[in-house]
Structures are given as structure tokens and as C-alpha cells.
Amino acid sequence: QVQLVESGGGLVQSGGSLRLSCAGSGIIFSIYTMGWYRQAPGKQRDMVAVITRDTTNYANVVKGRFTISRDNAKNTVYLQMNSLKPEDTAVYYCNAHYPVTGGSNYWGQGTQVTVSS
């Protein structure tokens, strides 16, 4: 059974920082592309950051503020979020994707991030 469990969300003031963690189980973590996505109320779920075995990719709106990293020994992916803005408020979801066309795709339950102005 595949599980992705996010943690680290919460309430923070504008300009503050948070670090999200996502612990995976039931998959060979090191070979999966891991990502963070977010969904604000009434909006679609958007990619925030993705990390493969050796590359990273970020949404333009978070470049220079957010950093994605992974520790394969701990089966965990992180999202360090700095200089947070109210528009970063959303539910953040962890994603695991097997990197082939039509590969398996898994989601965590989400963690709320709220940035107050």
C-alpha cells in the first residue's frame, strides 16, 4: 500500500518561512519523480516544484523563494518555503510519479499553508 504523508503546514506571517515534509512508503522512493503541488480555494491544482533523480523544476511564481530537496535514505521529500506571501496560501499536496509514460501516480492527503498579511 502506497502512502504519502505530508507534514509541516501551518499559519505564518507574510515574509516568514515553513518547511514541508512528505514521507513515502510502499514505493521504491528513489526512482520516483517527487513533486509538490498546491490548490487554493476555487482554483485548479498547480505544480509548485518537482524533483527527479538529479533535476529540479519550479513554477515561476516560487523561483528563488522555494527549494525542493529529497533524502532517499529517509524516503522523504522536502519543500523549504521562504519569503512567503499571502498568495501562497493553499493546500499543498505531495505527489509521486513513476517516470514513464502512463506511470503510476500517487497523492498525499494535503497540508494547509496559510500566510497572513
C-alpha positions in Angstrom: 0.0 0.0 0.0 1.4 3.3 -1.1 1.3 6.2 1.4 2.5 9.8 1.1 2.2 11.7 4.4 2.7 15.4 4.4 3.6 17.5 7.5 4.8 21.0 8.3 2.0 23.1 7.2 0.5 25.9 9.3 -0.1 29.6 9.8 2.7 32.0 9.1 3.0 35.7 8.6 4.0 37.3 5.3 7.7 37.1 4.8 8.0 34.0 7.0 9.2 30.5 6.3 7.9 27.0 6.5 9.3 23.6 5.6 7.0 20.9 4.4 7.9 17.2 4.5 6.5 14.2 2.7 7.3 10.7 3.8 6.7 8.0 1.3 6.2 4.3 1.8 5.1 1.3 -0.3 7.2 2.5 -3.3 10.8 2.4 -4.4 11.1 6.0 -3.4 14.5 6.8 -5.1 13.2 6.1 -8.6 10.1 8.2 -8.4 9.8 11.8 -9.5 8.5 13.6 -6.5 6.6 16.9 -6.5 4.7 19.5 -4.6 1.5 20.9 -5.9 -0.9 23.4 -4.4 -4.6 24.2 -4.7 -6.2 27.4 -3.4 -10.0 27.6 -2.9 -11.8 27.7 -6.2 -8.6 27.2 -8.2 -7.0 24.3 -10.0 -4.2 22.3 -8.6 -0.9 23.7 -9.8 2.7 22.4 -9.8 4.9 24.1 -7.4 8.2 22.2 -7.6 9.3 18.8 -8.9 12.5 16.8 -8.3 13.7 13.8 -10.3 16.9 11.8 -9.5 19.0 14.8 -10.5 17.0 17.7 -11.6 14.6 20.2 -10.2 11.9 22.4 -11.7 9.9 25.2 -10.2 6.9 27.2 -11.0 7.9 30.8 -12.0 5.9 32.3 -9.1 8.1 30.4 -6.5 11.5 30.5 -8.1 14.1 32.0 -5.8 11.8 31.5 -2.8 11.1 27.8 -2.6 13.6 24.9 -2.6 12.7 21.3 -3.2 15.0 18.5 -2.0 14.9 14.8 -1.3 16.5 12.3 1.1 16.2 8.9 -0.5 17.6 7.2 2.6 14.6 8.6 4.6 12.1 8.3 1.8 11.3 11.9 2.3 10.9 15.0 0.0 11.0 18.5 1.4 9.8 21.9 0.4 11.6 24.8 2.0 9.4 27.9 1.6 10.9 31.3 2.3 9.6 34.8 1.8 6.1 33.6 1.9 3.3 35.7 0.5 -0.5 35.7 1.2 -0.9 34.3 -2.4 1.0 31.2 -1.3 -2.0 30.2 0.8 -3.2 26.9 -0.3 -3.4 23.2 0.4 -0.1 21.7 -0.5 0.0 18.1 -1.9 2.9 15.7 -2.3 3.0 13.7 -5.5 4.9 10.6 -6.5 5.1 9.8 -10.2 6.8 6.8 -11.8 8.8 8.4 -14.5 7.5 6.6 -17.6 4.5 7.5 -19.9 1.4 6.4 -18.0 3.4 5.6 -14.9 1.8 5.3 -11.5 0.8 8.5 -9.8 0.1 8.9 -6.1 -1.0 11.8 -3.9 -0.8 12.6 -0.3 -3.7 13.9 1.7 -2.5 17.5 1.7 -1.4 20.0 4.3 -2.8 23.5 4.7 -0.4 26.5 4.4 -1.9 29.9 5.4 0.1 33.1 5.0 -1.4 36.1 6.8 -0.7 39.7 5.6 
